[in-house]
């Protein structure tokens, strides 16, 4: 770690006195360590967040680490309260928290959260053993269905989707890896989740079990889109998982990395620049990062960008509206 820090300062010194001085000033108020809220093991957030933490540590010389959490609903509150400096969130739960409708902290308007950069879209997807005969959300009626951790994006929305479709199922909560194990052991009939694809827990199931995966049927999809205007239609393409040669129409939410408003501006700038100017490196962390691109900054429609992130976005050519400025 010391070698990385020395190397970082040496690199800064080569780009001119004024810039080097600015870099040193920017670092003066940086914390020695930081935590990024992710989600359960076996999900995309866990892989993406821990890989991002390692990348930050490697390039910026700060001891960053990912932490297992219940997912976006918990992450946004952990950032709001200052327990975590960064978190990964889907914009549906983040908006609910912003206006004080978080199920975890009802009545608390999360006004200290700031957007850093776009991550990827989160599609909603179901996996079941082929032997179960389950091939659609409607088939989940009367079945035992895990929807991921309580407070996570799938745990929040899947019960609402099923209610909108008139599907009554026995709902349970578990981390992605645990739910996949329960499906293999016959303790549940289906695992309904949401994460950047390919979902590692789903990929492992596809490699070891005869499973079927699906989103929403032609009849179900318009009902869900009408009931949940924050959702966007998306198709998980054939070949995303080994042995699955069919498209899966479904819905999705955008994900963003967020920070507390008190994150030092220089740190927020460097993290945003690091991520959005090195997409090849981000894709090495997880293939879902193929959408972690500068041009997707406008998928944030309500949360102010952190001043450090805003500085980078404008340097890169973004015209950020006043409503998204801190």
C-alpha positions as CSV (number, residue, x, y, z in Angstrom):
1,X,0.0,0.0,0.0
2,X,2.8,2.5,0.9
3,X,4.4,1.8,-2.5
4,X,1.1,2.5,-4.3
5,X,0.8,5.8,-2.4
6,X,4.3,6.9,-3.2
7,X,3.7,6.0,-6.9
8,X,0.6,8.0,-7.0
9,X,2.3,11.1,-5.6
10,X,5.2,10.6,-8.0
11,X,2.9,10.4,-11.0
12,X,1.1,13.6,-9.8
13,X,4.5,15.4,-9.6
14,X,5.2,14.8,-13.2
15,X,2.3,16.8,-14.6
16,X,3.4,20.3,-13.5
17,X,3.7,22.2,-10.3
18,X,0.3,23.8,-10.3
19,X,-1.5,20.5,-10.9
20,X,0.7,18.6,-8.4
21,X,-0.1,21.2,-5.8
22,X,-3.8,20.9,-6.5
23,X,-3.6,17.2,-6.2
24,X,-1.8,17.4,-2.8
25,X,-4.4,20.0,-1.6
26,X,-7.2,17.7,-2.8
27,X,-5.8,14.8,-0.8
28,X,-5.2,16.7,2.4
29,X,-8.7,16.0,3.7
30,X,-9.0,12.4,2.4
31,X,-9.9,9.7,4.9
32,X,-7.4,6.9,5.5
33,X,-10.1,4.3,4.7
34,X,-13.6,4.1,3.3
35,X,-16.4,1.5,3.1
36,X,-18.6,0.8,0.0
37,X,-22.0,-0.8,0.8
38,X,-22.6,-3.6,-1.7
39,X,-25.2,-6.4,-1.2
40,X,-25.3,-10.2,-0.5
41,X,-22.6,-12.6,-1.7
42,X,-23.5,-14.1,-5.1
43,X,-25.0,-10.9,-6.4
44,X,-23.6,-8.4,-8.9
45,X,-23.3,-5.6,-6.3
46,X,-21.0,-7.8,-4.2
47,X,-18.6,-8.5,-7.2
48,X,-18.8,-5.0,-8.6
49,X,-18.4,-3.2,-5.2
50,X,-15.5,-5.3,-4.0
51,X,-13.8,-5.0,-7.3
52,X,-14.3,-1.2,-7.3
53,X,-12.9,-1.0,-3.8
54,X,-9.8,-2.9,-4.8
55,X,-9.4,-0.6,-7.9
56,X,-9.7,2.5,-5.8
57,X,-7.1,1.2,-3.3
58,X,-4.8,0.2,-6.2
59,X,-5.0,3.5,-8.0
60,X,-5.7,6.1,-5.4
61,X,-3.8,4.7,-2.4
62,X,-6.8,4.7,0.0
63,X,-7.8,1.6,2.0
64,X,-11.2,1.0,0.4
65,X,-13.3,-2.1,1.1
66,X,-16.7,-3.5,0.2
67,X,-19.2,-4.6,2.9
68,X,-22.0,-7.1,2.6
69,X,-25.3,-5.4,3.2
70,X,-29.0,-5.9,2.5
71,X,-28.7,-4.0,-0.8
72,X,-29.8,-0.6,-2.1
73,X,-32.5,0.2,0.5
74,X,-30.0,-0.3,3.3
75,X,-27.0,1.2,1.4
76,X,-28.8,4.6,0.8
77,X,-29.5,4.9,4.5
78,X,-26.0,3.8,5.5
79,X,-24.6,6.6,3.3
80,X,-27.2,9.2,4.6
81,X,-26.3,8.5,8.2
82,X,-22.6,8.6,7.5
83,X,-21.9,4.9,8.4
84,X,-20.6,4.3,4.8
85,X,-18.9,6.9,2.7
86,X,-20.1,5.2,-0.5
87,X,-22.9,2.9,-1.5
88,X,-24.3,1.2,-4.6
89,X,-28.0,1.9,-5.2
90,X,-30.8,1.4,-7.7
91,X,-32.6,4.7,-8.4
92,X,-36.1,3.5,-7.4
93,X,-35.2,2.8,-3.7
94,X,-32.9,5.9,-3.8
95,X,-35.7,8.1,-4.9
96,X,-38.1,6.7,-2.2
97,X,-35.4,7.5,0.4
98,X,-34.8,10.9,-1.0
99,X,-38.4,11.9,-0.5
100,X,-38.7,10.2,2.9
101,X,-40.5,7.0,1.8
102,X,-37.8,4.5,2.6
103,X,-39.2,1.4,4.2
104,X,-36.0,1.2,6.3
105,X,-36.1,4.8,7.6
106,X,-39.7,6.1,6.9
107,X,-40.1,9.8,7.3
108,X,-36.4,10.5,7.0
109,X,-35.6,12.5,3.8
110,X,-32.2,11.3,2.6
111,X,-30.9,14.8,1.6
112,X,-27.2,14.1,2.2
113,X,-26.8,11.6,-0.6
114,X,-25.0,12.6,-3.8
115,X,-24.6,10.9,-7.1
116,X,-21.1,9.9,-8.4
117,X,-21.5,7.9,-11.5
118,X,-23.8,5.5,-13.5
119,X,-23.2,1.8,-13.1
120,X,-25.6,-0.3,-15.2
121,X,-29.2,-1.4,-15.5
122,X,-30.6,-3.9,-13.1
123,X,-33.0,-6.4,-14.8
124,X,-35.5,-8.4,-12.8
125,X,-35.2,-12.1,-13.5
126,X,-36.4,-15.4,-12.1
127,X,-34.7,-18.8,-12.0
128,X,-36.4,-22.2,-11.3
129,X,-35.5,-25.8,-11.8
130,X,-36.9,-27.0,-15.2
131,X,-38.4,-30.0,-13.4
132,X,-40.7,-27.6,-11.5
133,X,-42.7,-26.7,-14.7
134,X,-42.5,-23.0,-13.7
135,X,-42.0,-20.8,-16.8
136,X,-43.6,-17.5,-15.9
137,X,-44.3,-15.1,-13.0
138,X,-47.9,-16.2,-13.1
139,X,-46.8,-19.8,-12.5
140,X,-45.4,-18.6,-9.1
141,X,-48.9,-18.6,-7.6
142,X,-48.9,-20.8,-4.6
143,X,-45.2,-21.5,-4.8
144,X,-42.3,-20.8,-2.4
145,X,-40.3,-17.9,-3.8
146,X,-37.1,-16.2,-2.4
147,X,-36.8,-12.6,-3.5
148,X,-33.3,-11.8,-2.1
149,X,-32.4,-9.9,1.1
150,X,-35.1,-7.9,2.8
151,X,-34.5,-4.2,1.9
152,X,-32.8,-5.0,-1.3
153,X,-34.1,-4.0,-4.7
154,X,-35.6,-7.4,-5.6
155,X,-36.9,-7.9,-2.0
156,X,-38.7,-4.6,-2.4
157,X,-40.1,-4.9,-5.9
158,X,-40.8,-8.5,-6.5
159,X,-43.6,-8.8,-3.9
160,X,-45.1,-5.6,-5.5
161,X,-44.8,-7.0,-9.0
162,X,-46.6,-10.2,-8.0
163,X,-49.3,-8.2,-6.2
164,X,-49.9,-6.1,-9.4
165,X,-50.2,-9.4,-11.4
166,X,-52.5,-11.0,-8.9
167,X,-50.0,-13.7,-8.0
168,X,-50.0,-14.9,-4.4
169,X,-46.9,-16.8,-3.4
170,X,-45.1,-17.6,-0.1
171,X,-42.3,-15.1,0.0
172,X,-39.0,-15.5,1.8
173,X,-35.8,-13.5,2.0
174,X,-32.2,-14.7,1.7
175,X,-28.9,-13.6,0.2
176,X,-28.3,-14.6,-3.4
177,X,-25.9,-17.5,-2.7
178,X,-28.2,-18.8,0.1
179,X,-31.3,-18.6,-2.2
180,X,-29.5,-20.5,-5.0
181,X,-28.6,-23.2,-2.5
182,X,-32.2,-23.4,-1.3
183,X,-33.4,-23.8,-4.8
184,X,-31.0,-26.7,-5.5
185,X,-32.0,-28.3,-2.2
186,X,-35.8,-28.1,-3.0
187,X,-36.5,-25.7,-0.1
188,X,-37.9,-23.1,-2.5
189,X,-39.6,-23.4,-5.9
190,X,-38.1,-20.3,-7.5
191,X,-35.6,-17.5,-6.9
192,X,-36.7,-14.1,-8.1
193,X,-33.9,-11.6,-8.1
194,X,-32.5,-8.4,-9.7
195,X,-28.9,-7.6,-10.4
196,X,-26.6,-6.7,-13.3
197,X,-26.3,-9.7,-15.7
198,X,-24.9,-12.2,-15.7
199,X,-26.0,-12.7,-12.1
200,X,-23.2,-14.9,-10.6
201,X,-25.6,-17.0,-8.6
202,X,-27.7,-17.6,-11.6
203,X,-24.7,-18.4,-13.8
204,X,-23.5,-21.0,-11.2
205,X,-27.0,-22.6,-11.2
206,X,-27.0,-22.7,-15.0
207,X,-23.7,-24.5,-14.9
208,X,-24.7,-27.2,-12.4
209,X,-28.5,-27.6,-12.7
210,X,-31.1,-27.9,-15.4
211,X,-32.8,-24.5,-14.9
212,X,-35.2,-22.2,-16.7
213,X,-34.9,-18.4,-16.4
214,X,-37.5,-15.8,-17.4
215,X,-38.7,-12.2,-16.9
216,X,-42.2,-11.2,-17.9
217,X,-44.5,-12.6,-20.6
218,X,-46.2,-10.5,-23.3
219,X,-49.3,-10.3,-21.1
220,X,-47.5,-9.5,-17.9
221,X,-45.1,-6.9,-19.1
222,X,-47.5,-4.0,-19.9
223,X,-49.2,-4.5,-16.5
224,X,-45.9,-4.1,-14.7
225,X,-44.8,-1.1,-16.8
226,X,-48.1,0.7,-16.2
227,X,-48.0,0.0,-12.4
228,X,-44.3,1.0,-12.0
229,X,-43.4,4.0,-14.2
230,X,-39.8,4.1,-12.8
231,X,-39.2,0.8,-14.6
232,X,-38.0,0.6,-18.2
233,X,-38.4,-2.4,-20.5
234,X,-35.3,-4.4,-21.2
235,X,-34.5,-7.7,-22.9
236,X,-31.8,-10.1,-21.4
237,X,-30.3,-11.4,-24.7
238,X,-30.0,-15.1,-25.5
239,X,-26.6,-16.5,-24.6
240,X,-26.2,-14.4,-21.4
241,X,-26.1,-17.7,-19.5
242,X,-24.7,-21.0,-20.7
243,X,-27.3,-23.1,-22.4
244,X,-30.0,-20.4,-22.5
245,X,-30.5,-19.6,-26.1
246,X,-33.7,-17.4,-25.7
247,X,-34.3,-13.8,-25.1
248,X,-36.0,-12.8,-21.8
249,X,-38.2,-9.7,-21.9
250,X,-38.3,-8.0,-18.5
251,X,-38.0,-4.6,-16.7
252,X,-35.0,-2.8,-15.2
253,X,-33.8,0.0,-13.0
254,X,-30.6,2.1,-13.3
255,X,-27.9,1.8,-10.7
256,X,-25.7,4.6,-9.5
257,X,-22.8,4.8,-7.1
258,X,-23.5,7.4,-4.5
259,X,-21.5,9.2,-1.7
260,X,-22.3,11.2,1.3
261,X,-22.2,15.0,0.7
262,X,-19.3,15.2,3.1
263,X,-17.0,13.1,0.9
264,X,-14.0,15.4,0.1
265,X,-14.4,17.0,-3.3
266,X,-11.1,15.8,-4.6
267,X,-11.8,12.2,-3.6
268,X,-15.2,12.2,-5.4
269,X,-13.6,13.7,-8.5
270,X,-10.8,11.2,-8.6
271,X,-13.1,8.2,-8.1
272,X,-15.6,9.4,-10.8
273,X,-12.7,10.1,-13.2
274,X,-11.1,6.7,-12.4
275,X,-14.3,4.8,-13.2
276,X,-15.6,6.7,-16.1
277,X,-12.3,7.1,-18.0
278,X,-11.3,3.4,-17.7
279,X,-14.2,1.3,-18.9
280,X,-12.0,-1.6,-20.0
281,X,-10.7,-1.9,-16.5
282,X,-14.2,-1.7,-15.0
283,X,-15.5,-4.5,-17.3
284,X,-12.7,-6.7,-16.0
285,X,-14.4,-6.4,-12.6
286,X,-17.9,-7.3,-13.9
287,X,-19.3,-7.5,-17.4
288,X,-22.3,-5.4,-16.3
289,X,-19.9,-2.4,-16.2
290,X,-20.1,-2.3,-20.0
291,X,-22.8,0.3,-19.2
292,X,-20.6,2.2,-16.7
293,X,-20.1,5.0,-19.2
294,X,-19.9,8.8,-19.2
295,X,-22.9,9.2,-21.5
296,X,-25.2,7.5,-19.1
297,X,-24.8,10.2,-16.5
298,X,-28.2,11.6,-17.5
299,X,-30.0,8.4,-16.2
300,X,-29.9,10.2,-12.9
301,X,-33.1,12.4,-12.9
302,X,-33.4,13.6,-9.3
303,X,-30.3,13.3,-7.1
304,X,-27.7,16.2,-7.0
305,X,-24.3,15.1,-8.2
306,X,-21.4,15.4,-5.7
307,X,-19.4,18.6,-6.5
308,X,-16.4,16.4,-7.3
309,X,-18.3,14.2,-9.7
310,X,-19.9,17.3,-11.2
311,X,-16.4,18.8,-11.8
312,X,-15.4,15.7,-13.8
313,X,-18.6,15.4,-15.7
314,X,-18.4,19.0,-16.9
315,X,-14.7,18.6,-17.8
316,X,-15.8,15.6,-19.9
317,X,-18.5,17.7,-21.7
318,X,-21.7,17.1,-19.7
319,X,-24.4,19.9,-19.5
320,X,-25.8,19.1,-16.1
321,X,-29.1,20.9,-15.3
322,X,-29.4,23.1,-12.3
323,X,-31.8,20.6,-10.6
324,X,-28.9,18.1,-10.4
325,X,-26.4,20.5,-9.0
326,X,-25.7,20.5,-5.2
